[in-house]
Amino acid sequence: MSPWLRNAAKDTLRRIVPQDRFLWRLPAEAGKALALTFDDGPHPVHTPEVLDLLAEHGIKGTFFVIGHRVVRYPELVRRIAVEGHTLGNHTFGHREVAGIHRDDLIWELEACERAIQNAAGVTIDLFRPPRGKLGVRSLEQVIAFGYRVVHWSKTYSDYRKDGNDALLLRMQHQPVFPRDIVLLHDHNPFTVQALATMLPVWRSSGLRFQRL
């Protein structure tokens, strides 16, 4: 499916589900802001590097963390919260939730939420499905459980870990736009390197950054 069709489908879905329960771009009032989001952490090496880089530029982001990694690295989750970033639920075991039994979905959500609460003492209401996959039934269930589902409008496939040059090339060929929600991963050294190059470029274009 082309990016245009994917985005059209997301926009249609946003109009169907309850207001503010499904988000894939920032609202119109965000103006020239974009949101940086990071999945699959925390990572003991690269999450601190991402946090250091964001602090250097005065940027707040949103981190969708995996519950079992939260249990393993609670101090990093505390740091994310203390430094003013937003935390979100990315399931406990990074399990695709489309089509799974309701009880299993609830367990994934509750276990991750509990891990975040124990680590950082914060209440969360954002959820991003692993690999972005979410069926109609699981979407309804996640919303009924009180979550806002967050997808994205821009991704650079940094999960490939195919080098800084390749990642930078994709970033340069697919520029960000105002109101984009950008999907990145904080378990990748090349993401840190590429962001160090691109953040000043994005900022010099007049864009600003906001957390979700």
TIZATI-44457 format. One record per residue: residue in three letters; x negated, y negated, z negated of N, C-alpha, C in turn; residue number from 1. Coordinates in steps of 0.05 Angstrom, whole numbers, plus 5000, padded with zeros to 4 digits. Layout:
BEGIN
+--------+------+------+------+-------+-------+-------+------+------+------+--------+
| drense | n_xx | n_yy | n_zz | ca_xx | ca_yy | ca_zz | c_xx | c_yy | c_zz | kolkol |
+--------+------+------+------+-------+-------+-------+------+------+------+--------+
|    ALA |    X |    Y |    Z |     X |     Y |     Z |    X |    Y |    Z |    NUM |
...
+--------+------+------+------+-------+-------+-------+------+------+------+--------+
% end
This chain:
BEGIN
+--------+------+------+------+-------+-------+-------+------+------+------+--------+
| drense | n_xx | n_yy | n_zz | ca_xx | ca_yy | ca_zz | c_xx | c_yy | c_zz | kolkol |
+--------+------+------+------+-------+-------+-------+------+------+------+--------+
|    MET | 4983 | 5024 | 5000 |  5000 |  5000 |  5000 | 4982 | 4975 | 5000 |      1 |
|    SER | 4989 | 4956 | 5016 |  4973 |  4931 |  5018 | 4977 | 4915 | 4993 |      2 |
|    PRO | 4957 | 4897 | 4987 |  4959 |  4880 |  4963 | 4985 | 4863 | 4964 |      3 |
|    TRP | 4992 | 4854 | 4988 |  5016 |  4837 |  4991 | 5041 | 4853 | 4982 |      4 |
|    LEU | 5043 | 4878 | 4991 |  5067 |  4894 |  4984 | 5067 | 4901 | 4954 |      5 |
|    ARG | 5043 | 4906 | 4943 |  5041 |  4912 |  4914 | 5050 | 4888 | 4898 |      6 |
|    ASN | 5041 | 4864 | 4906 |  5049 |  4840 |  4891 | 5079 | 4834 | 4894 |      7 |
|    ALA | 5090 | 4839 | 4918 |  5118 |  4835 |  4922 | 5135 | 4854 | 4905 |      8 |
|    ALA | 5125 | 4879 | 4902 |  5139 |  4898 |  4885 | 5138 | 4889 | 4856 |      9 |
|    LYS | 5115 | 4879 | 4847 |  5113 |  4870 |  4819 | 5131 | 4846 | 4814 |     10 |
|    ASP | 5133 | 4828 | 4834 |  5150 |  4804 |  4830 | 5179 | 4813 | 4829 |     11 |
|    THR | 5187 | 4832 | 4845 |  5214 |  4843 |  4844 | 5220 | 4855 | 4817 |     12 |
|    LEU | 5200 | 4871 | 4807 |  5204 |  4884 |  4781 | 5206 | 4863 | 4759 |     13 |
|    ARG | 5191 | 4842 | 4760 |  5192 |  4820 |  4740 | 5220 | 4808 | 4739 |     14 |
|    ARG | 5233 | 4807 | 4762 |  5260 |  4795 |  4763 | 5281 | 4814 | 4752 |     15 |
|    ILE | 5275 | 4840 | 4752 |  5295 |  4859 |  4743 | 5294 | 4864 | 4713 |     16 |
|    VAL | 5270 | 4866 | 4701 |  5268 |  4872 |  4673 | 5274 | 4847 | 4657 |     17 |
|    PRO | 5279 | 4850 | 4631 |  5286 |  4827 |  4614 | 5264 | 4805 | 4616 |     18 |
|    GLN | 5271 | 4780 | 4613 |  5253 |  4758 |  4616 | 5229 | 4761 | 4597 |     19 |
|    ASP | 5205 | 4757 | 4608 |  5180 |  4757 |  4593 | 5172 | 4785 | 4584 |     20 |
|    ARG | 5186 | 4806 | 4593 |  5179 |  4833 |  4584 | 5159 | 4846 | 4604 |     21 |
|    PHE | 5157 | 4835 | 4628 |  5137 |  4845 |  4647 | 5123 | 4821 | 4659 |     22 |
|    LEU | 5096 | 4822 | 4658 |  5080 |  4799 |  4667 | 5058 | 4810 | 4685 |     23 |
|    TRP | 5055 | 4798 | 4708 |  5033 |  4804 |  4726 | 5018 | 4780 | 4736 |     24 |
|    ARG | 5031 | 4756 | 4733 |  5018 |  4731 |  4737 | 5026 | 4712 | 4715 |     25 |
|    LEU | 5010 | 4691 | 4710 |  5017 |  4671 |  4691 | 5041 | 4655 | 4700 |     26 |
|    PRO | 5057 | 4645 | 4682 |  5081 |  4629 |  4691 | 5073 | 4603 | 4704 |     27 |
|    ALA | 5091 | 4591 | 4718 |  5086 |  4566 |  4733 | 5074 | 4544 | 4716 |     28 |
|    GLU | 5083 | 4543 | 4691 |  5074 |  4521 |  4673 | 5044 | 4524 | 4666 |     29 |
|    ALA | 5032 | 4547 | 4672 |  5004 |  4550 |  4667 | 4986 | 4533 | 4684 |     30 |
|    GLY | 4998 | 4523 | 4706 |  4982 |  4505 |  4723 | 4958 | 4519 | 4736 |     31 |
|    LYS | 4934 | 4507 | 4731 |  4910 |  4518 |  4743 | 4895 | 4537 | 4725 |     32 |
|    ALA | 4909 | 4549 | 4706 |  4897 |  4568 |  4688 | 4897 | 4596 | 4701 |     33 |
|    LEU | 4877 | 4612 | 4692 |  4878 |  4641 |  4698 | 4871 | 4655 | 4672 |     34 |
|    ALA | 4877 | 4681 | 4672 |  4873 |  4697 |  4648 | 4854 | 4720 | 4654 |     35 |
|    LEU | 4833 | 4722 | 4639 |  4814 |  4745 |  4641 | 4823 | 4766 | 4621 |     36 |
|    THR | 4827 | 4790 | 4632 |  4834 |  4813 |  4615 | 4814 | 4835 | 4618 |     37 |
|    PHE | 4809 | 4850 | 4596 |  4789 |  4871 |  4596 | 4801 | 4897 | 4585 |     38 |
|    ASP | 4798 | 4918 | 4601 |  4809 |  4944 |  4593 | 4788 | 4964 | 4584 |     39 |
|    ASP | 4797 | 4984 | 4569 |  4782 |  5009 |  4564 | 4761 | 5007 | 4542 |     40 |
|    GLY | 4758 | 4984 | 4528 |  4739 |  4982 |  4506 | 4752 | 4991 | 4480 |     41 |
|    PRO | 4738 | 4985 | 4458 |  4713 |  4972 |  4457 | 4689 | 4990 | 4464 |     42 |
|    HIS | 4668 | 4979 | 4475 |  4643 |  4993 |  4481 | 4621 | 4982 | 4463 |     43 |
|    PRO | 4605 | 4999 | 4452 |  4586 |  4989 |  4432 | 4565 | 4970 | 4443 |     44 |
|    VAL | 4559 | 4971 | 4468 |  4538 |  4954 |  4480 | 4551 | 4931 | 4496 |     45 |
|    HIS | 4569 | 4938 | 4514 |  4578 |  4918 |  4534 | 4601 | 4900 | 4523 |     46 |
|    THR | 4617 | 4910 | 4505 |  4637 |  4892 |  4493 | 4623 | 4868 | 4479 |     47 |
|    PRO | 4603 | 4873 | 4462 |  4589 |  4849 |  4450 | 4577 | 4831 | 4471 |     48 |
|    GLU | 4567 | 4842 | 4493 |  4556 |  4825 |  4514 | 4578 | 4807 | 4527 |     49 |
|    VAL | 4601 | 4819 | 4532 |  4624 |  4804 |  4543 | 4632 | 4782 | 4523 |     50 |
|    LEU | 4634 | 4789 | 4497 |  4642 |  4769 |  4477 | 4621 | 4747 | 4475 |     51 |
|    ASP | 4596 | 4753 | 4477 |  4575 |  4732 |  4476 | 4578 | 4714 | 4500 |     52 |
|    LEU | 4583 | 4725 | 4524 |  4586 |  4709 |  4548 | 4611 | 4691 | 4546 |     53 |
|    LEU | 4633 | 4702 | 4537 |  4657 |  4685 |  4534 | 4653 | 4663 | 4514 |     54 |
|    ALA | 4639 | 4669 | 4492 |  4633 |  4648 |  4472 | 4616 | 4626 | 4484 |     55 |
|    GLU | 4596 | 4634 | 4500 |  4578 |  4615 |  4512 | 4594 | 4595 | 4529 |     56 |
|    HIS | 4615 | 4604 | 4542 |  4630 |  4587 |  4560 | 4656 | 4576 | 4547 |     57 |
|    GLY | 4660 | 4583 | 4522 |  4684 |  4573 |  4508 | 4710 | 4584 | 4519 |     58 |
|    ILE | 4710 | 4609 | 4527 |  4733 |  4622 |  4540 | 4745 | 4643 | 4521 |     59 |
|    LYS | 4771 | 4643 | 4520 |  4786 |  4664 |  4505 | 4798 | 4683 | 4525 |     60 |
|    GLY | 4796 | 4709 | 4520 |  4806 |  4730 |  4537 | 4826 | 4748 | 4523 |     61 |
|    THR | 4834 | 4769 | 4537 |  4852 |  4789 |  4526 | 4841 | 4816 | 4530 |     62 |
|    PHE | 4840 | 4832 | 4509 |  4827 |  4858 |  4509 | 4847 | 4880 | 4504 |     63 |
|    PHE | 4852 | 4897 | 4524 |  4869 |  4920 |  4521 | 4852 | 4944 | 4513 |     64 |
|    VAL | 4854 | 4952 | 4488 |  4835 |  4971 |  4476 | 4848 | 4999 | 4474 |     65 |
|    ILE | 4831 | 5019 | 4475 |  4839 |  5047 |  4473 | 4837 | 5055 | 4443 |     66 |
|    GLY | 4858 | 5067 | 4433 |  4860 |  5072 |  4404 | 4837 | 5088 | 4393 |     67 |
|    HIS | 4829 | 5110 | 4407 |  4808 |  5127 |  4395 | 4781 | 5112 | 4395 |     68 |
|    ARG | 4778 | 5093 | 4413 |  4753 |  5077 |  4412 | 4755 | 5055 | 4391 |     69 |
|    VAL | 4779 | 5046 | 4385 |  4783 |  5027 |  4362 | 4775 | 5041 | 4336 |     70 |
|    VAL | 4783 | 5066 | 4333 |  4776 |  5081 |  4309 | 4746 | 5084 | 4306 |     71 |
|    ARG | 4733 | 5088 | 4329 |  4704 |  5092 |  4329 | 4688 | 5066 | 4324 |     72 |
|    TYR | 4698 | 5044 | 4335 |  4684 |  5018 |  4333 | 4702 | 4996 | 4322 |     73 |
|    PRO | 4712 | 4999 | 4298 |  4731 |  4980 |  4287 | 4718 | 4952 | 4283 |     74 |
|    GLU | 4692 | 4951 | 4278 |  4679 |  4925 |  4274 | 4680 | 4908 | 4300 |     75 |
|    LEU | 4680 | 4920 | 4323 |  4682 |  4905 |  4348 | 4710 | 4894 | 4352 |     76 |
|    VAL | 4730 | 4910 | 4344 |  4757 |  4901 |  4347 | 4762 | 4877 | 4327 |     77 |
|    ARG | 4751 | 4879 | 4303 |  4753 |  4856 |  4285 | 4740 | 4831 | 4297 |     78 |
|    ARG | 4716 | 4835 | 4310 |  4703 |  4812 |  4322 | 4720 | 4800 | 4344 |     79 |
|    ILE | 4732 | 4816 | 4361 |  4750 |  4806 |  4382 | 4771 | 4788 | 4370 |     80 |
|    ALA | 4784 | 4797 | 4349 |  4805 |  4782 |  4336 | 4795 | 4757 | 4323 |     81 |
|    VAL | 4773 | 4759 | 4308 |  4762 |  4737 |  4293 | 4753 | 4714 | 4312 |     82 |
|    GLU | 4743 | 4721 | 4336 |  4734 |  4701 |  4355 | 4756 | 4689 | 4372 |     83 |
|    GLY | 4781 | 4697 | 4365 |  4804 |  4683 |  4377 | 4815 | 4695 | 4403 |     84 |
|    HIS | 4806 | 4719 | 4409 |  4817 |  4733 |  4433 | 4842 | 4748 | 4425 |     85 |
|    THR | 4857 | 4756 | 4445 |  4882 |  4771 |  4441 | 4876 | 4801 | 4445 |     86 |
|    LEU | 4888 | 4817 | 4428 |  4886 |  4846 |  4430 | 4912 | 4858 | 4441 |     87 |
|    GLY | 4909 | 4879 | 4458 |  4933 |  4892 |  4469 | 4929 | 4922 | 4467 |     88 |
|    ASN | 4951 | 4936 | 4470 |  4953 |  4965 |  4468 | 4948 | 4978 | 4495 |     89 |
|    HIS | 4929 | 4997 | 4496 |  4922 |  5011 |  4521 | 4925 | 5041 | 4517 |     90 |
|    THR | 4942 | 5049 | 4498 |  4947 |  5076 |  4489 | 4924 | 5086 | 4471 |     91 |
|    PHE | 4929 | 5107 | 4457 |  4908 |  5118 |  4439 | 4887 | 5134 | 4455 |     92 |
|    GLY | 4897 | 5150 | 4475 |  4879 |  5168 |  4489 | 4874 | 5162 | 4518 |     93 |
|    HIS | 4883 | 5138 | 4527 |  4881 |  5130 |  4555 | 4896 | 5150 | 4573 |     94 |
|    ARG | 4919 | 5157 | 4564 |  4936 |  5176 |  4578 | 4955 | 5162 | 4596 |     95 |
|    GLU | 4957 | 5171 | 4621 |  4977 |  5159 |  4639 | 5005 | 5165 | 4628 |     96 |
|    VAL | 5022 | 5144 | 4627 |  5047 |  5146 |  4612 | 5071 | 5151 | 4631 |     97 |
|    ALA | 5067 | 5147 | 4657 |  5090 |  5152 |  4675 | 5098 | 5181 | 4674 |     98 |
|    GLY | 5122 | 5186 | 4666 |  5133 |  5213 |  4667 | 5128 | 5229 | 4642 |     99 |
|    ILE | 5114 | 5219 | 4622 |  5110 |  5235 |  4598 | 5134 | 5234 | 4580 |    100 |
|    HIS | 5137 | 5253 | 4562 |  5159 |  5254 |  4544 | 5160 | 5230 | 4526 |    101 |
|    ARG | 5184 | 5221 | 4519 |  5187 |  5197 |  4503 | 5172 | 5200 | 4477 |    102 |
|    ASP | 5173 | 5223 | 4464 |  5159 |  5226 |  4438 | 5129 | 5223 | 4442 |    103 |
|    ASP | 5118 | 5233 | 4464 |  5089 |  5230 |  4469 | 5082 | 5201 | 4474 |    104 |
|    LEU | 5099 | 5186 | 4489 |  5094 |  5158 |  4494 | 5094 | 5143 | 4468 |    105 |
|    ILE | 5114 | 5147 | 4451 |  5116 |  5133 |  4426 | 5091 | 5139 | 4409 |    106 |
|    TRP | 5082 | 5164 | 4409 |  5058 |  5171 |  4393 | 5034 | 5155 | 4404 |    107 |
|    GLU | 5030 | 5154 | 4430 |  5008 |  5139 |  4441 | 5008 | 5110 | 4433 |    108 |
|    LEU | 5032 | 5098 | 4434 |  5035 |  5070 |  4427 | 5030 | 5065 | 4397 |    109 |
|    GLU | 5043 | 5082 | 4381 |  5041 |  5078 |  4352 | 5013 | 5083 | 4342 |    110 |
|    ALA | 5000 | 5104 | 4352 |  4973 |  5110 |  4343 | 4953 | 5088 | 4350 |    111 |
|    CYS | 4956 | 5077 | 4374 |  4938 |  5055 |  4381 | 4944 | 5030 | 4365 |    112 |
|    GLU | 4970 | 5024 | 4362 |  4978 |  5000 |  4346 | 4968 | 5003 | 4317 |    113 |
|    ARG | 4970 | 5026 | 4306 |  4961 |  5031 |  4278 | 4931 | 5027 | 4276 |    114 |
|    ALA | 4916 | 5037 | 4296 |  4887 |  5034 |  4296 | 4879 | 5005 | 4297 |    115 |
|    ILE | 4892 | 4989 | 4314 |  4886 |  4961 |  4316 | 4893 | 4946 | 4290 |    116 |
|    GLN | 4915 | 4953 | 4278 |  4923 |  4941 |  4253 | 4903 | 4947 | 4231 |    117 |
|    ASN | 4894 | 4972 | 4230 |  4875 |  4979 |  4209 | 4848 | 4966 | 4214 |    118 |
|    ALA | 4840 | 4962 | 4239 |  4814 |  4951 |  4245 | 4813 | 4921 | 4242 |    119 |
|    ALA | 4834 | 4907 | 4252 |  4833 |  4878 |  4254 | 4855 | 4864 | 4238 |    120 |
|    GLY | 4874 | 4879 | 4228 |  4896 |  4866 |  4212 | 4914 | 4848 | 4228 |    121 |
|    VAL | 4917 | 4854 | 4254 |  4934 |  4837 |  4271 | 4958 | 4854 | 4282 |    122 |
|    THR | 4980 | 4840 | 4287 |  5003 |  4852 |  4300 | 5002 | 4846 | 4329 |    123 |
|    ILE | 5007 | 4866 | 4346 |  5005 |  4863 |  4375 | 5032 | 4868 | 4388 |    124 |
|    ASP | 5036 | 4857 | 4412 |  5061 |  4862 |  4427 | 5055 | 4864 | 4457 |    125 |
|    LEU | 5030 | 4867 | 4465 |  5023 |  4869 |  4493 | 5014 | 4898 | 4499 |    126 |
|    PHE | 5023 | 4908 | 4522 |  5016 |  4935 |  4530 | 5008 | 4935 | 4559 |    127 |
|    ARG | 4985 | 4948 | 4565 |  4978 |  4953 |  4592 | 4976 | 4983 | 4597 |    128 |
|    PRO | 4990 | 4994 | 4616 |  4989 |  5023 |  4621 | 4963 | 5031 | 4633 |    129 |
|    PRO | 4951 | 5053 | 4624 |  4926 |  5063 |  4636 | 4929 | 5066 | 4666 |    130 |
|    ARG | 4909 | 5056 | 4681 |  4908 |  5057 |  4710 | 4932 | 5042 | 4723 |    131 |
|    GLY | 4946 | 5027 | 4707 |  4969 |  5011 |  4717 | 4993 | 5027 | 4724 |    132 |
|    LYS | 4994 | 5052 | 4718 |  5016 |  5070 |  4726 | 5038 | 5070 | 4705 |    133 |
|    LEU | 5062 | 5064 | 4714 |  5085 |  5062 |  4695 | 5110 | 5067 | 4711 |    134 |
|    GLY | 5125 | 5088 | 4704 |  5150 |  5094 |  4717 | 5173 | 5077 | 4705 |    135 |
|    VAL | 5196 | 5078 | 4719 |  5218 |  5062 |  4710 | 5227 | 5070 | 4682 |    136 |
|    ARG | 5228 | 5096 | 4676 |  5237 |  5105 |  4650 | 5217 | 5097 | 4629 |    137 |
|    SER | 5191 | 5101 | 4634 |  5171 |  5094 |  4614 | 5169 | 5064 | 4610 |    138 |
|    LEU | 5174 | 5048 | 4631 |  5175 |  5019 |  4629 | 5198 | 5011 | 4610 |    139 |
|    GLU | 5221 | 5023 | 4614 |  5244 |  5017 |  4596 | 5238 | 5024 | 4568 |    140 |
|    GLN | 5225 | 5047 | 4564 |  5219 |  5056 |  4536 | 5198 | 5038 | 4523 |    141 |
|    VAL | 5178 | 5030 | 4537 |  5158 |  5012 |  4526 | 5170 | 4985 | 4518 |    142 |
|    ILE | 5188 | 4974 | 4535 |  5201 |  4949 |  4529 | 5220 | 4953 | 4505 |    143 |
|    ALA | 5234 | 4975 | 4504 |  5252 |  4980 |  4482 | 5237 | 4982 | 4455 |    144 |
|    PHE | 5211 | 4990 | 4457 |  5195 |  4993 |  4433 | 5184 | 4966 | 4424 |    145 |
|    GLY | 5190 | 4945 | 4440 |  5183 |  4918 |  4431 | 5158 | 4906 | 4445 |    146 |
|    TYR | 5148 | 4919 | 4466 |  5124 |  4910 |  4479 | 5130 | 4893 | 4504 |    147 |
|    ARG | 5112 | 4875 | 4510 |  5111 |  4862 |  4536 | 5091 | 4877 | 4553 |    148 |
|    VAL | 5099 | 4885 | 4577 |  5081 |  4900 |  4594 | 5065 | 4880 | 4612 |    149 |
|    VAL | 5039 | 4884 | 4612 |  5021 |  4866 |  4627 | 5007 | 4881 | 4649 |    150 |
|    HIS | 5012 | 4873 | 4674 |  4997 |  4884 |  4697 | 4977 | 4863 | 4705 |    151 |
|    TRP | 4971 | 4861 | 4731 |  4951 |  4841 |  4739 | 4956 | 4833 | 4768 |    152 |
|    SER | 4945 | 4810 | 4776 |  4947 |  4800 |  4803 | 4920 | 4802 | 4818 |    153 |
|    LYS | 4899 | 4807 | 4803 |  4872 |  4808 |  4816 | 4855 | 4829 | 4802 |    154 |
|    THR | 4843 | 4846 | 4818 |  4824 |  4866 |  4807 | 4801 | 4869 | 4826 |    155 |
|    TYR | 4778 | 4875 | 4815 |  4754 |  4878 |  4831 | 4742 | 4906 | 4829 |    156 |
|    SER | 4757 | 4925 | 4819 |  4749 |  4953 |  4817 | 4721 | 4956 | 4804 |    157 |
|    ASP | 4717 | 4940 | 4783 |  4691 |  4942 |  4769 | 4688 | 4969 | 4755 |    158 |
|    TYR | 4709 | 4984 | 4752 |  4707 |  5011 |  4740 | 4689 | 5029 | 4756 |    159 |
|    ARG | 4684 | 5022 | 4782 |  4666 |  5038 |  4799 | 4637 | 5038 | 4789 |    160 |
|    LYS | 4629 | 5017 | 4775 |  4602 |  5014 |  4766 | 4582 | 5018 | 4789 |    161 |
|    ASP | 4587 | 5005 | 4811 |  4571 |  5009 |  4835 | 4551 | 4987 | 4840 |    162 |
|    GLY | 4544 | 4972 | 4819 |  4523 |  4952 |  4821 | 4533 | 4924 | 4821 |    163 |
|    ASN | 4515 | 4906 | 4812 |  4522 |  4878 |  4810 | 4527 | 4866 | 4838 |    164 |
|    ASP | 4511 | 4872 | 4858 |  4514 |  4860 |  4884 | 4541 | 4867 | 4896 |    165 |
|    ALA | 4549 | 4893 | 4894 |  4574 |  4902 |  4905 | 4598 | 4888 | 4891 |    166 |
|    LEU | 4596 | 4886 | 4865 |  4617 |  4873 |  4850 | 4619 | 4843 | 4857 |    167 |
|    LEU | 4596 | 4830 | 4858 |  4596 |  4801 |  4865 | 4608 | 4797 | 4893 |    168 |
|    LEU | 4602 | 4815 | 4911 |  4612 |  4812 |  4938 | 4642 | 4813 | 4938 |    169 |
|    ARG | 4653 | 4832 | 4923 |  4683 |  4833 |  4922 | 4695 | 4808 | 4909 |    170 |
|    MET | 4682 | 4798 | 4888 |  4692 |  4774 |  4875 | 4691 | 4750 | 4894 |    171 |
|    GLN | 4670 | 4748 | 4910 |  4668 |  4726 |  4928 | 4687 | 4728 | 4952 |    172 |
|    HIS | 4693 | 4752 | 4961 |  4710 |  4756 |  4984 | 4740 | 4755 | 4976 |    173 |
|    GLN | 4746 | 4758 | 4950 |  4773 |  4757 |  4940 | 4775 | 4737 | 4918 |    174 |
|    PRO | 4774 | 4711 | 4925 |  4773 |  4690 |  4904 | 4797 | 4690 | 4886 |    175 |
|    VAL | 4793 | 4681 | 4862 |  4815 |  4679 |  4843 | 4831 | 4654 | 4850 |    176 |
|    PHE | 4856 | 4653 | 4841 |  4874 |  4631 |  4845 | 4887 | 4623 | 4819 |    177 |
|    PRO | 4897 | 4599 | 4817 |  4911 |  4591 |  4793 | 4934 | 4611 | 4787 |    178 |
|    ARG | 4937 | 4617 | 4761 |  4957 |  4635 |  4751 | 4950 | 4665 | 4754 |    179 |
|    ASP | 4927 | 4671 | 4765 |  4919 |  4699 |  4767 | 4915 | 4711 | 4739 |    180 |
|    ILE | 4923 | 4736 | 4736 |  4914 |  4753 |  4714 | 4894 | 4772 | 4725 |    181 |
|    VAL | 4869 | 4770 | 4716 |  4847 |  4785 |  4727 | 4841 | 4810 | 4710 |    182 |
|    LEU | 4840 | 4833 | 4723 |  4834 |  4858 |  4710 | 4804 | 4863 | 4712 |    183 |
|    LEU | 4791 | 4866 | 4689 |  4763 |  4873 |  4687 | 4760 | 4895 | 4666 |    184 |
|    HIS | 4735 | 4905 | 4663 |  4730 |  4926 |  4643 | 4705 | 4918 | 4627 |    185 |
|    ASP | 4707 | 4921 | 4600 |  4684 |  4914 |  4583 | 4667 | 4938 | 4576 |    186 |
|    HIS | 4666 | 4958 | 4593 |  4648 |  4980 |  4589 | 4627 | 4982 | 4611 |    187 |
|    ASN | 4623 | 4960 | 4625 |  4607 |  4960 |  4650 | 4586 | 4938 | 4649 |    188 |
|    PRO | 4560 | 4944 | 4650 |  4540 |  4923 |  4650 | 4542 | 4904 | 4674 |    189 |
|    PHE | 4551 | 4915 | 4697 |  4552 |  4898 |  4721 | 4574 | 4877 | 4718 |    190 |
|    THR | 4595 | 4883 | 4703 |  4616 |  4864 |  4698 | 4605 | 4839 | 4684 |    191 |
|    VAL | 4588 | 4845 | 4664 |  4576 |  4823 |  4649 | 4558 | 4806 | 4667 |    192 |
|    GLN | 4542 | 4819 | 4684 |  4524 |  4804 |  4702 | 4540 | 4788 | 4722 |    193 |
|    ALA | 4560 | 4800 | 4734 |  4576 |  4786 |  4754 | 4591 | 4762 | 4742 |    194 |
|    LEU | 4602 | 4766 | 4718 |  4617 |  4744 |  4705 | 4598 | 4721 | 4698 |    195 |
|    ALA | 4573 | 4727 | 4691 |  4554 |  4706 |  4685 | 4550 | 4688 | 4709 |    196 |
|    THR | 4552 | 4700 | 4733 |  4549 |  4685 |  4758 | 4575 | 4670 | 4765 |    197 |
|    MET | 4598 | 4683 | 4762 |  4623 |  4673 |  4772 | 4637 | 4653 | 4754 |    198 |
|    LEU | 4634 | 4656 | 4728 |  4648 |  4638 |  4710 | 4642 | 4608 | 4715 |    199 |
|    PRO | 4617 | 4600 | 4719 |  4612 |  4572 |  4726 | 4624 | 4564 | 4753 |    200 |
|    VAL | 4624 | 4583 | 4772 |  4636 |  4578 |  4798 | 4666 | 4573 | 4795 |    201 |
|    TRP | 4679 | 4590 | 4781 |  4708 |  4587 |  4777 | 4715 | 4561 | 4762 |    202 |
|    ARG | 4699 | 4555 | 4742 |  4704 |  4531 |  4726 | 4699 | 4506 | 4743 |    203 |
|    SER | 4679 | 4506 | 4760 |  4672 |  4483 |  4776 | 4694 | 4478 | 4797 |    204 |
|    SER | 4710 | 4498 | 4803 |  4732 |  4494 |  4822 | 4757 | 4482 | 4809 |    205 |
|    GLY | 4755 | 4476 | 4783 |  4777 |  4463 |  4770 | 4795 | 4483 | 4754 |    206 |
|    LEU | 4789 | 4508 | 4755 |  4804 |  4528 |  4740 | 4798 | 4527 | 4711 |    207 |
|    ARG | 4817 | 4533 | 4694 |  4813 |  4536 |  4666 | 4822 | 4564 | 4658 |    208 |
|    PHE | 4816 | 4572 | 4633 |  4821 |  4599 |  4625 | 4838 | 4599 | 4600 |    209 |
|    GLN | 4856 | 4619 | 4599 |  4873 |  4622 |  4575 | 4877 | 4651 | 4569 |    210 |
|    ARG | 4880 | 4656 | 4543 |  4887 |  4684 |  4535 | 4917 | 4688 | 4538 |    211 |
|    LEU | 4925 | 4713 | 4538 |  4953 |  4720 |  4540 | 4966 | 4718 | 4511 |    212 |
+--------+------+------+------+-------+-------+-------+------+------+------+--------+
% end
